[in-house]
Amino acid sequence: MTKDVIALTPNMPDTAALLVALAAGGTGLDATAVADGAVIQLLGAGGRPLVSVEAPVLVQVPGEVERLLGTPARIPVWWTETRASTAVPEAADLAGGVAGRLAEVLGGTVWPPGAGRITEVPVGSEAAAAPAPVGALPTVDVVTESTAVVLADRPVVPLTAWLSDVLRTTAGFGAALHIVTPAHCRLSLPLRAALTGAPNRWVVQDPDCGYYDGLSGAVLSWQDGTFAPVRDAAGQTRAAAAFTRADAGAAGERRLTVSFRTEHPAEEETLLGRSVEAAWRALTGEPPAGWGTAEPVNLPWSPRQLTGLARGRAPEPTLLTVVGPDALAVVRVSRTAGGVEEDVTLTLGRGPADPLPLDALAGLAGTLVAEHGLVSMLASVGPGRRDLAVVPRFGAAPLPVSFTMGGAGVAGATLTHARRPPLALRPSTVGPAHRPGLHYPLGDGTDPAAWDTLSTLLAHLRTTV
């Protein structure tokens, strides 16, 4: 497995500290900066990347270190991630040497415990002197014409800045990213969203079948330079037995997922993130704790700073992660012909005895319609871990509990038509009287028939009157 070692330090790793850390491999290695200076690589004699050291991140958000590493940490804390190549046996110790020296110089700790070291790590393997493969990405473990393979072994595999860069790079030349982990690993929700759909995959190692897809359960094998489903004579795939086993660590735990889209004019005074904060306050009673473009999320919550970042990246879209206790949102900000859109998926985790804030959904719908340009909102309830991590197990689909159509959609369908679906339900009017939205209750998250109800409702709303 690729060895990820993280130095957590109260002080910023400055140039002097980094030089001391990079000397962990002795005098026979070279160092070079890649990814616009965001990653430093230690190279073997032939230019093969041995260890990458990501730019330090100042984490200021409570609970973020514990969410990703399972260990509490005092904040603010500087998070410096090192990643070892699997091509060289000594690389894992070298990564631990870099992190250990940073922690020694700056007075911090190393994760995982015991991985850090302060002695020099001699690198004498012949592989260290081999030339780097053509087209190699920074410490990506395997690269073929169609696929980049990253091996990972940590409690939660997050969407780090490095992994985001690998995703963009592979997508740029039409390749897939396959992340290979042991079965005990989980994915963060932002990484789960990034891997959705072919050709990217989460590949889980399994002693019985070899490998399986952690999101679909299909048994996989290495075929022609990529992981692909194993098919029988009839062309059918099969699910791994491990995928069908219940997640014993999440018995009775549930999630409320609220997905909504808002539209805003592309004007100087437009402030993004306010709809996310409104939803957070309505459902949790508190504002979000922090936001960022990658994990760990490092910035305290600030709609103004969020807006500045998105404006600076326009017209390119901006993907954001927003976090708080037992809640996480993935946000996509996009420029459109009509202005600026925010696509938000906010997920709340709850324990078996904890109530879900379903009664707050109608009020939230009214706020989003009246103040934030709501296009539509769908709320659903389903099983899932309270910590919001994704396990490689089958999970029952969530069930819809409500749907809201914003003022523009209601006006397009006409209020009379939209408020009279061919169903035994009646929506409530939300938002301003001159341009109301409609909020449709669909159930309490326990009746599978709610999907049929939603399908009938949407078909009715699309019907021209």
Disulfide bonds with the S-S distance in Angstrom:
none
